[in-house]
Structures are given as structure tokens and as C-alpha cells.
Amino acid sequence: MSGDHPRIRALAPFWYGPLTAPSGIGLGFVSVTVAPILKSHGVGVATIATLIALTTLPSTLRFLIGPAIDLSLSTIRWVWITMVGIVLGIAAIAVTPLSVQTMPLLDVLGLLLGMALNAKSCAVAAAMAETSPIGDRGRIAGWANVGSLGGAAMGGGAGLWIATHFGGVGVAGAVLAGACMVCILPILWLRTPPIHRGESLAVRTLAVGQAIVQLMRTRAGVLVAVAAVIPCSLGAAAGLFPVVAGDWRATPDMVALFTGALTGVATAPGCILGGFLCDRFPRRVVYIWAGVAYSVTLTLMIVAPHTPAWFAIMVLANAFVLGIGFAGIQAVIYECLGDVGAATINAVLGSVCNIPVVAMTVIVGRVQTAHGSNAMLLAEALAGFISIAGYAALAWFWKPAASGGDLVGAATVEG
């Protein structure tokens, strides 16, 4: 079991907050800092949504990253390598002029930054699986999402404020890149088990493949994969709140405050609560109910008055509930990770988990352009309600076999 090796040194769940923050800061720089400035420079919402989608696109390709981590360098070395990529990606976007003409270049840079962000997430998850027991993984998921979601909101919001008050996007990018390097320092404490250098690549590849097959032969593994792919608790519309805030007559300073720093403040307790619940109740159940709550908050935002005050209230409510949902799906995935093939399994599940995020971001961007912000909110809410109903029906009618518990075949899933 993870954590039993004498040379292993684990991190307390709390430290996964700062450790995962750089992944959030990088995405927040694009979606919260750069996106509103692009809009003020005459770039359309659909075009901006494409940039955000391209930055998140590598999250659907993690299955290409995970095996490289499992079969090569140590997970800690991979964390440092990917951190260099994140810092360089933020810097490159920061020095690129923001205009309609530079959007093709920004799209490429966003894609490259997204690759570094997701490779780092795979490396951190693998290091966690090598060192932390199953019973701590709900809280780890909660704090990890405090870092990633809070980093996106607070880092992006701080970047927008710096960019509009102190020297532009270049200064904001420099500050956020420096913050990323500070946040990664807890990795200095972590000690993962040594790599078995005597094993051939073929043997290690076979072991990783067997771990994936073992997982997918269980009912639990299949239900985790389905939970990861349904459009539930995505936050796609929330990612465009800074761009469409004008429909609620919100000022630029209000957008920076409430979609930035205060969203991070509201997200953090949601993530912590979600992690707490996931260590005390079935993790898939917590995730599904969080998805219901998130679709409800999107619906309430449609019917609530479209005023600056209600924009602020609903943005914070959405952030809190989204934090519970993100912690829930992370805990569901972390529960499946063992000592072998952790990066690959996390990468595969993370890839399918982010397919609906990318797709829904593009869809709600197009819907907003064609029909307005209320239609954008309704589109994501309906997707959530319908997918949750289908998932609940699948779990209800597909009962575990009486003799095998939660098993489809002979394999079992630890935890």
C-alpha cells in the first residue's frame, strides 16, 4: 500500500493546495486575466472561448502523458520539468500583444501552456498515489482543488488587477510566474519510492497495462469512468463569467474582484467540504449530488435579477458549489490509484473527465454568441440534469453481483 516503503515521505493533505496552485494560476492567467483584456481590444466572445478551450484541450490528452511519467523519470523530477514549462508558457503569453491579429499565435501558446499544466497535474497525482493512503484522498482531493480552482480564480483575478493598474499583462505574467515557483516548494519535502531501474521497459509497461485492465474489469472502475465523462459540475459557463459580466452591468473592478479573488475565497470552502464529505460518504454519490446543486445554481442565476449585486451573489454561489463537485470527481479518481500505473490511470481518467469540459466550453461560447447569456447558463444546466439522471439510472439498475460485491470480473480495486 502507498506510504509503507521506509524511504517514502508523504505530504499532509493541506500541502496539496499550494502544490497544485500553479496549474490553476496558469489557466486563470488565460481565462481571467487575458480574456477580458482581449474583449476590450475588440476580440469576440467565441474567439476568446476558443483560446480558453485550446488551453484546456491537453487535459483530454493526458493519456499520452501518463505513460511517459510512469515509465521514465521519477515523479518529482517530472514536477520540476513541467514547472519550467508553465513559467515559460505564462511568460510567452505575457509578452505577446493582445489583438485580433495575434490570436493564432496566442492559440498556439495557450495550447503549449495547457500541455505543461496537465503534465504537472499527472506528475503530482502519481507522486500522491505513491505516498498517500486511500483514506486521506478525499481531503487531498479537496485541498488539491483549493489550489487549482483557487489558483485560477485568485491568480487570474490578481493578474487582471495588476494588468489594469500596474503596467499591463507583462507585469502580471511576471508576478504570476514568480508565484508559481513559490507554490511548488512543498515538493522539496516529498519522498517517493525509488525507481526500479533493474526492470526492463517491457516489464514496467506490462504492469501498467495490467493495472488499467484490472480497474476496468470492475463495476466500480466502469462507474468511475462514466462519472468522469458525463457533463456534470464542469464550470464551462463560469469560465466565461468575466467575459459576459456586462450583461449584469458589472464594472471591470467588480469583475476582477468577484470572478477573481472572491471566487477563490468562495471555492476554497466548497473544495474542503467536498473533500471532507468524500472521506465519510461514497465518493461517487457526493459527486453526483454536487452536480445537481451546480445545475440548480446555474438555473437560479437565470431567474435572478440581472444586476451587479446579483451577479456577485450568484458568481460566489456557483464557485462554492463547483468546488464541492471538483473535489468530488478528483476524489473518485484518486480512489482508484494504486502504486502501479498511477500516472497512466489518472491520465486516462483525467482525459475523459476533461472531454466534456472542452466541448461544453465551446458549446456555451457559441450559444452565448447566438442567444445570449441566459441561454448559455441554461445549456449547461440542462446538460447536467440530463446526464446525472442517466448516471443515477445506470448505477441503480446495474447492481453488484451477490457473490462478487462490486466486481465485474475477478479483479478488485483497492479502496
N, C-alpha and C positions, 0 to 999 in steps of 0.2 A: 504494500500500500504506500501511497505517496507520503513522504515525511519519515519513513522508517530507516532510511540509509543513514549511517553515522556521520557522513560528511554533508548532509543536507541541512540547510538553514532556511527556514520559512519566514515569510513576512506576515505580520498581523494583518487581518483584513483591511484595517484603516489605510495602510500604506499603498494599497492598490488604487486609492484615489489619486494622489499625485503621480503615481507611476503611469496611469493611463491618461492623464490630463493632456499630454502633448497630442494625442490622436484627436481629441476634441478641439484643442486650440487650432490645429491646422485646418480642420473643417470649418470651424467658426470664423476663421480669418476669411475664408472664401464666401461663406453664406451670410455672415452677419456684418463683416467689415466691408468687403469688396462689393457685394451685391447691391446695397443701397447707393453706393457711390457710382457704380455703373449705371443705375437707373437715372441718377441725377445728371449723368453725361449723355442721356438720350438712348441708352440701350434698352430694348424691350423686355418685358417680363418673361416671355417664352425663351428668349435668347439667354437670359440670366439663369432660368431654370435648367437649360441645357448644360451650362457651365457647372452648376451645382450637381446635376446628375452625373456628369463626367467625373467629377471629383469623388463621388460615391461609387462610381461604376466598379473600380477594383475590388470593392467589398463583395461583388458577385464572383470574382475570380480568385478568391483565396485558396481554392482547391489546388491552384498551381503553385502557391507559395508554401503551404503547409508541408508538403513532402520535402522541399529543399531544406526546411528547418529541421525536420526530423532526421534527415539522412546526412547532414553535413556538420556544421559548426555547433557549438553549444548555444543554448537559447539565450544566455546572457550576452554572448558576442553578437548574436543577431539583433538584440535590442539596441546595442550601441551603433551597429551599422545602419539600422533603419532610422535611428535618431538623426544621424548625419543627413540622410535623405530628406527628412522632414524639415530640418533647418534650411537646407539649400532650396527646397521647394518653396517655402514661405518667402525666402529672400528673393527668389526669381520673380514670383508674382508681385512682390512689393515694388520692384524696380521697373516693372512693365507699365507703360502708360495705359490708363483705363479709358477705352473708347470703343466705338463700333468697329473701327478698323483693326484693332488689336485682338478682337475676340478669338480668331482662330489660334493665335499664339497662347492666349490665356486658357483656352480649352485644352491645349496640349499640356501646359504647365499644371493645370488642375488635375488632369489625368495622372501625371507623374507624381504629384504630391499625394494623390489618393493611393497610389501603389505603395509609397513609403508608409503612409498612415496604417494601411491594412497589414502590411508585413510586420510592422511593430506590434499590432494587436495580436497577431498569430504567435509571435515570439513570447509576448508577455503571458498569454494563455497557456502556452506549453510550459513555461517556467513555473506557473502556478500549479499546473497539474503534476509536475514533478516534485513539488514540495508541500502542497497543502492537502489536508484530509477532506473527504467528501462533506463531512458535517459542517465545515466552515464556508462552503462555497456559495451559499445563499448570501451571506454577509459580504463575501469577497465580490460577488456579482453586484451587490448594492453599491459598495464603495467604488468599484471599477466604473460604474455608470455615473456616480458622483463626479468622478474625474473626467470621463469622456463627454457626458452631456453638460456638466457644469463648466468644463473647459471650453466647449463650443460656445456656450451662452456668455459666460463671463469673459473669456478670452476674446471672442468676437466682438462683444459689446465694448470692452475696453479698447480694442483695436479701432472700432468705429469712432469712439470718443476722441482717441488720440489723433486719428486721421483728420477729423474735422476741426480740431482745436490746436494741434501741435505738429505741424509740419507735414501732414499728408500721409499717404499709405506707406511710404518708405520708412518713416519713423515708426509707424505702428507695426510693420513687419519686423523691424529690428528688435523692438521691445518684446513681441510675442515669441520670436525665435530664442531670445535670451531666457524667457520664462520657461520654454520647453526644456532647455538644458538644466535648469534648476530642478524642475519637476522629476527628472529622470534619476536623480541622485539616490533614491531608495534602492535602486538595483545594486548598489555597492554592498549592501548588507546581504543580499540573497545569495545562497549557495545551492546550486543544482547538482545532481549526481554526475559523476564523471562519465564521459562518453566511452563506450566500449569499443576502443579502437581495434581490438582484435577481431571483431565481427566483420565479415565481408558486407559489401553494399547489398548483395543479393539477399543475405540472411536478414538484414535490417529492413529491407523493402518488403520481404515476405511477412515479417512480424507486423509491420504497419498495415499491410493488406488484410491480414487475419483479424486485426483489431477492428477494422471497418466492417468486415463481413460479420463478425461476432455481434457487433452492435445492431446491424440491420436485420439480423435474424430474430430479434426480439420484438414483441409488441411495443415495449417501451421505446425502443430505438425508432421504430416506424412512426409512432405518435410524436416523438420529438422532431423528426424530420418534417412531418406535416405541420406541426406547430410553428416551425421555423419559416415555412414558405407561405403561410396564409397572410393576407394584408390586414394585420391586426396591430394596433399600437405602433404605427410607423412614424408619425410625426412629419409626414410629407408636406401637408398644408402648413404646419407650424414652421417649417423651414422657409416658407415664403412670407411669413408674417411681416418681416422687416420691409419687404417689397410692396405689400398691399396695404400697409398701415394707413395710407392716405384715405382709404375708404371709411375709416373710423375717425378721420380728421386728426390723427396723432401727429405731433410735431417731431422733427428729427431727433431732438434731445430725448423725447419720450420713447421713441423707437429704440434709441441706443440704450436707454435705462431699462425698459421693460422687456425687450427681446434679447437683452444682453445680461447685465449684471443681475438684475432681479429675477430673470428667468432661471439663471444658475442657482440663485438662492432658493427659489421655489422647487427646482428639480431635485436638489440635494436631499431634502427630507423625504421626497417621494421615492428616490432610489434606496435610501436607508430603510424606509418602511417596507419596500418591496423585498429587499434582501432579508429583513427580519421575518417577514411572513413566509418566505421561501424556505427558511430553515425550520419552520414549525408546521407548515401545511404542504400538501402535494404541490410541487413547483409548477406543474402544468396547469393546475386549477387556478393558482394565483395569477398566472399569466393571462389566462382566458378572461377572468373577471376584470382584470386591469384593462383588457381590450374593450370590454363592454363599457367600462367607465369612460374610457377615452373617446369612444364614438358618441357617448352621451354629451360630453363636454363640447365636442365639435358642433353637435346639434343645438345646444344651448347658445353657442356663440352666434348661430344664425338668427335665432329668435330674439336675442337680447338687443337692446338699443345700440345702434352704431354710433357711439360717442367715444371720445378719448378715454373717459373713465371706465366704460365697459370693455374697451379694448384692453386696458391694463388688467382688469379683473380676470377676463377670460384667458388672456395670454398666460397669466400666472397659474390659473386653474388647470389649463392644458399642460403646462410644464410639470406640475406636481403629479398629475395622473400619468403622464408619459414616462416620468421617472419610475413609477411602480412597474409599468409594462416593460420598460427596457431592462430593469433589474430582473424581472420575471423570466424573460426569454434568455437572458445571459445565464441565469441560474439553471435553467432547463438544459442548456448546452453544457455548462461546466459539470453538471451532474454526470454526464456521460464520459468524461475524460478520464483515462487511466494513465498508467506510467508509460505505455507504449503507444506511439502514434498520436499523441495528444495534439500536436500542431496540425496534423493532417485532418483528424476528426473535427477539431474546432474549425479548421479552414473550410472543410466541406459543408458543415452545418452553417457556418457564418456566410458562406457563399449563397446558399439557398435562402438564408434568412434575409439577405440584403437584395435579392432579386426584386421582391415586391416594393422595397424602398425606392430603388432606382426607377422602376416602372411607374409607381404612383406619383413620384415627384414630377416626372414628365407629364403624366396624365393631368394632375391637378393644375400644373402650369398652363397646359393647353385649355383646360376647362375655364380657368380664370380669365384667360385672354378672350375666350369666346363668349362667356356667360357671366363673368363677374365673380367676386369673392365668395358670395353665399353659395353659389353652385360648386365652387372649389371645396368648401367645407363639407357640403352635402355629399359630394362624390366620395370623399374619404370615409365619412361616417357610414354611408351605406355599404361600402366595401367591407368595413369592419364588422358590421352587424351580420351581413350575409355569411362571411367566412367563419365567424365564430359559431353561428348556428350549425353550419355544416360540420365543423370540427367536433362540436359537442355531440352531434348525432353519431359521428364515426366512433368516438370514444365510448358512447353509451351502448351501441349495438354490437361493437366488437369487444366482447367480454374476454378476460383472461381465461385460458383453459384451466379446468378444475385441477388437473394434475401438474400443470406447469406454471401456475401463477401468472406472471406477466410475460410468458415466453411464447415465441412463435416456433422456435426450433430448440435445439439442445443448448444453445449459447445462453449465457447470463450476462447481465450488466451490473457491475458493482454499484451500490448505492441506489 
